[in-house]
Amino acid sequence: PPTEPFMFRSLLGLACRHVSLVTMQVSLQSQCSKVQASTQYAPARVSRSHRVVRAAAGNQQQAFDLAPSRRDIALGLTALVGTSVAQPAHAIQGLTAGRIPGLSTQADADGFLTYTRPEGKSGGHGVGWSEIPQYLFKVPGGAGWEEIPVSIADLGGTEIDLRYTSREQGDIAVVVAPVLRFKDVGFNASITIEELGTPERIIKGFAPELFGKPKEDEDIYEMTTTTKGPLTYYLWRVKPYFLATATAVGNRIFILTVSSSARQWKKHEADLRKIQESFFVPSFNKAPVP
């Protein structure tokens, strides 16, 4: 009958598809056997998240590359962090370069905090220098005064021993310089500031470092002297809004400067003057702190 060829072709197609499926099954079984054989010496447990990559070049077979997934990397980092133990930090004082906290935590009756140069703090003042006396000054509490790094790029160079700043009130700098800039003396000399020169000579000699440029007579608004213990101090007010005070101990001269903007000066002049007046350097005979 006419339908027989059609039925024959249908049966033949089904048989071919069956053979094809059987062939694919055999091929898959063969590949699985090869993979099992190639991994029989691998670690007993391999993460399912690893991807097995096999590549062939010519007749040579490249090794398997087990690429960890992002999950495995995350787990590894978690384990690494979990096994890290924080070690306590130890502050060591002595001949230590850099910033060592020196500001008191308790304010005086006027609400001022006292900065005292930490014992053993080093500075870039030349090899062979004796330890610097623990000078001090006061700053208003609650005004945000804090120490900032000293850079050799400063105009004062290595003679800048300290910088303090307050966004509200202004800036403070302390210069520690050799008296040899003004007088040829021995290494262990003990010189007073009067022996180095007049207030006018001292302020003009340090003006480029302190104020960024030379100062003339008309730039110096005020110039006075005072004594604290055995030491004489020079005090200045310099154009536009600078205050400075200086004294000499041993073979060094110590200068504190206070600088501010017009707004800061107008609002905080009294506090800034008190910072200037509070500067004190102990002499060798241990004069009492004022």
Disulfide bonds with the S-S distance in Angstrom:
none
